[in-house]
Amino acid sequence: IFISIDTYYGRVAKEAVSAGASVVNDISAGSMDGSMPDTVATLQVPYILMHMQGQPVNMQIKPHYNDVTQEVLDFLIQKISMLKEKGIKDIIIDPGFGFGKTISHNFKLLKTLSVFKMLELPILLGVSRKSTIYKILGTNADSALNGTTVLDTIGLLNGANILRVHDVKEAVEVVKLFQ
């Protein structure tokens, strides 16, 4: 079992890895704690590099992109270069669905997900029960399982390698049917 620590603090990542975590998931891509890239490089564990426009407290206040796919791609290219210079070898990319993006941005990223394959890194898809699903369907997170499996399937078809989910059994079924 791989245990991922979700944090943007280098100190927390270090303590979690020493306690058994094997992956660091940083929603801030190192921007909220400048020690994070050096810490992960020292730890030599996989690093999930996620795109987020803004900060958690303001990221959903009128997010704007001229071309969301191009801007997220450019951001990831720049960050990947910096991480590799620090000595981080195992990078997983996450376009950051729902993090500083509108519903329209999220669907554009999903439709163009295959563009990110050019980075030659695993792509993580994290759409499980997100508001993008339940707002379109006029429901709530508790009722978003069917929408999640649909978007997970579309993500796999478009190049996703890893699904971050709440409903493991259903996600395993999606993967089995996809394969």
C-alpha positions as CSV (number, residue, x, y, z in Angstrom):
1,I,0.0,0.0,0.0
2,F,1.3,3.4,-0.9
3,I,0.5,6.1,1.6
4,S,0.4,9.7,0.3
5,I,0.8,12.7,2.6
6,D,-1.2,15.7,1.4
7,T,0.7,18.8,2.6
8,Y,2.5,21.9,1.4
9,Y,4.9,22.0,4.4
10,G,8.3,20.5,4.0
11,R,8.5,19.7,7.7
12,V,5.2,17.8,7.7
13,A,6.3,15.9,4.6
14,K,9.6,14.9,6.3
15,E,7.8,13.7,9.4
16,A,5.1,11.8,7.4
17,V,7.7,10.0,5.3
18,S,9.7,9.0,8.4
19,A,6.4,7.6,9.8
20,G,5.7,5.5,6.6
21,A,4.3,7.8,3.9
22,S,5.8,7.0,0.5
23,V,4.4,9.9,-1.7
24,V,4.2,13.6,-1.1
25,N,1.2,15.4,-2.6
26,D,1.7,19.2,-2.6
27,I,-1.3,21.2,-3.9
28,S,0.9,24.3,-3.9
29,A,3.7,23.0,-6.1
30,G,6.2,24.3,-3.6
31,S,4.9,27.8,-3.6
32,M,3.5,27.8,0.0
33,D,6.7,26.5,1.6
34,G,10.0,27.1,-0.3
35,S,11.6,24.2,1.6
36,M,9.3,21.6,0.0
37,P,11.3,20.9,-3.1
38,D,14.6,20.5,-1.2
39,T,12.9,18.3,1.4
40,V,11.4,16.0,-1.2
41,A,14.7,15.8,-3.0
42,T,16.4,14.7,0.2
43,L,13.6,12.2,1.0
44,Q,13.8,10.7,-2.6
45,V,10.1,9.9,-2.7
46,P,7.6,10.5,-5.5
47,Y,6.2,14.0,-5.6
48,I,2.8,14.9,-6.9
49,L,3.1,18.3,-8.6
50,M,-0.3,20.0,-8.8
51,H,-1.3,23.2,-10.6
52,M,-3.4,25.7,-8.6
53,Q,-4.2,29.2,-9.6
54,G,-4.2,31.4,-6.5
55,Q,-4.2,30.1,-2.9
56,P,-6.9,27.9,-1.2
57,V,-8.6,30.9,0.3
58,N,-9.0,32.8,-3.0
59,M,-8.5,30.3,-5.8
60,Q,-12.2,30.1,-6.7
61,I,-12.8,33.9,-6.9
62,K,-13.1,34.5,-10.6
63,P,-10.3,32.2,-11.9
64,H,-9.2,33.4,-15.4
65,Y,-7.2,31.8,-18.2
66,N,-6.7,32.8,-21.8
67,D,-6.0,29.1,-22.5
68,V,-6.3,26.9,-19.5
69,T,-4.5,23.9,-21.0
70,Q,-1.6,25.9,-22.3
71,E,-1.2,27.8,-19.1
72,V,-1.3,24.7,-16.9
73,L,1.1,23.0,-19.3
74,D,3.6,25.9,-19.2
75,F,3.4,26.0,-15.4
76,L,4.1,22.3,-15.2
77,I,7.0,22.5,-17.6
78,Q,8.6,25.3,-15.6
79,K,8.1,23.5,-12.2
80,I,9.3,20.1,-13.6
81,S,12.5,21.7,-14.7
82,M,13.1,23.2,-11.3
83,L,12.2,20.0,-9.5
84,K,14.6,18.0,-11.7
85,E,17.4,20.5,-11.0
86,K,16.8,19.9,-7.3
87,G,17.2,16.1,-7.9
88,I,13.6,15.0,-7.7
89,K,13.3,12.1,-10.2
90,D,9.9,10.7,-9.5
91,I,7.3,13.3,-10.5
92,I,3.6,12.8,-11.0
93,I,1.6,15.6,-12.5
94,D,-1.8,16.8,-11.5
95,P,-3.5,19.5,-13.6
96,G,-5.4,20.5,-10.5
97,F,-9.1,20.0,-11.3
98,G,-11.1,22.3,-9.2
99,F,-8.2,24.3,-7.9
100,G,-8.5,27.8,-9.3
101,K,-10.6,26.6,-12.2
102,T,-14.2,27.0,-13.3
103,I,-16.4,24.1,-14.4
104,S,-15.6,25.1,-18.0
105,H,-11.9,25.1,-17.3
106,N,-12.1,21.7,-15.7
107,F,-14.0,20.2,-18.7
108,K,-11.5,21.8,-21.2
109,L,-8.6,20.2,-19.2
110,L,-10.3,16.8,-19.2
111,K,-10.9,17.0,-23.0
112,T,-7.3,18.0,-23.6
113,L,-5.7,15.8,-21.0
114,S,-3.7,13.9,-23.6
115,V,-1.6,17.1,-24.2
116,F,0.1,16.5,-20.9
117,K,1.4,13.1,-22.1
118,M,4.1,15.1,-23.9
119,L,5.7,15.6,-20.4
120,E,6.3,11.9,-20.2
121,L,5.3,11.7,-16.6
122,P,2.4,9.9,-14.9
123,I,-0.8,12.0,-15.0
124,L,-3.0,12.0,-11.9
125,L,-6.7,12.7,-12.3
126,G,-8.5,14.0,-9.2
127,V,-12.2,14.6,-10.1
128,S,-13.8,12.4,-7.5
129,R,-17.1,13.8,-6.3
130,K,-16.0,17.4,-7.2
131,S,-18.4,20.3,-7.6
132,T,-17.8,20.3,-11.3
133,I,-19.8,17.0,-11.4
134,Y,-22.6,17.7,-9.0
135,K,-23.2,21.3,-10.1
136,I,-23.7,20.2,-13.7
137,L,-26.0,17.3,-12.5
138,G,-27.9,19.5,-10.1
139,T,-27.2,17.3,-7.1
140,N,-24.6,17.1,-4.3
141,A,-21.2,15.3,-3.6
142,D,-23.0,12.3,-2.0
143,S,-24.8,11.7,-5.3
144,A,-21.9,12.3,-7.6
145,L,-20.6,8.7,-7.9
146,N,-22.0,8.0,-11.3
147,G,-20.6,11.3,-12.7
148,T,-17.2,10.5,-11.1
149,T,-17.0,7.1,-12.8
150,V,-17.9,8.8,-16.2
151,L,-15.2,11.4,-15.8
152,D,-12.7,8.9,-14.5
153,T,-13.4,6.9,-17.7
154,I,-12.9,9.9,-19.9
155,G,-9.7,10.7,-18.1
156,L,-8.3,7.3,-18.6
157,L,-9.2,7.5,-22.3
158,N,-7.4,10.8,-22.5
159,G,-4.2,9.6,-20.8
160,A,-4.7,9.6,-17.0
161,N,-2.5,7.0,-15.3
162,I,-3.6,7.5,-11.7
163,L,-7.1,8.1,-10.3
164,R,-7.5,9.8,-7.0
165,V,-10.8,8.6,-5.7
166,H,-13.2,8.4,-2.8
167,D,-14.9,5.2,-4.0
168,V,-12.2,2.6,-4.5
169,K,-14.5,-0.3,-5.5
170,E,-16.1,1.6,-8.3
171,A,-12.8,3.1,-9.5
172,V,-11.3,-0.4,-9.7
173,E,-14.3,-1.4,-11.8
174,V,-13.7,1.5,-14.1
175,V,-10.0,0.5,-14.5
176,K,-10.9,-3.1,-15.1
177,L,-13.4,-2.2,-17.8
178,F,-11.0,0.3,-19.4
179,Q,-8.3,-2.3,-19.6
